[in-house]
């Protein structure tokens, strides 16, 4: 057993509790990582107890240093600096084709939250605790994970700054760069100015989109989006997004990205397109409300695409985003607020309320 401090969630909708946890020793196909930092993502609030078993250690935007590797692990060694992303099987058709985001076993691997041997993998006072949320459960001082969701990076790079690349940022940026692939001067409207939406804004700038329209009810976030490169900002409390987007684009956007997660924005993101446009949907409506939409708008040549994890292969796309950041073209530091690990409840409350855009907790020795 490996003794760690981790955040354990016992009930859906409640914040996890920091406590002493025993991790089972790593197996031959696993990697022990000492966590340096972890981002906080919306899925850390919405999934535990709804899409996963409980009790559970959440967290899925971890970064750290490899402490040991199993006998069957190749290409990693103690001391390597790594970022963590989602898990995938590596054996199905989609994984073989380089699309682990569409892995046939993706739901079970990431939301099943069990270790690679099928066991919960941890315990508190003799009670089993699931310790492999997104193959990592990074709200912990140490994790046992797999080689497939670890991305090795230069040890000179900041592990705390790059921790959030594992999910939220690749989701927003990847939807634009990997999936929509807009040409220069393509019009794009992004619904929601959270970390996913703002990552999509930065990616749209990289791709040369024009205009870049951001839609949100938070004026401070609209202002930040414009600082990041959005050319137009729409507050739906003040004006109707669909009408304004049609006016700005003279007939409808080439592309829209839905990241806000409410039924009204799902509908607006489709209506805002011109005939033949494409809408990327990255969320599900809050509360799980059914999304009902008339097929009439879609009939006019519109495409609605669901995208998981930005259509990313983390091994390829995370290094690409690091390169963009190093070149000053993906300024993710403008979205991040750091907290100590002991402040995790405060950081999660600030994230959920929208007080901060992307909270990152840093562990201490």
Secondary structure by P-SEA (a helix, b strand, c coil): cbbbbbbbbccccbbbbbbbbbbccccccbbbbbccccccccccccccccccccccccccccccccccccccccccccccccccccccccccccccccccccccaaaaaaacccccccccccccccbbbbcccccccccccbbbbccccccccccccccccccccccaaaaaaaaccccccccccbbbbbccccaaaaaaaaaaaaaccccbbbbcccaaaaaaaaaaccccccccccccaaaaaaaaacccccccccccccaaaaaaaaaaccccbbbbbccccccccbbbbbccccccbbbbbbbccccccccccaaaaaaaaaaccccccccbbbbcccaaaaaaaaaaaccccbbbbbbcc
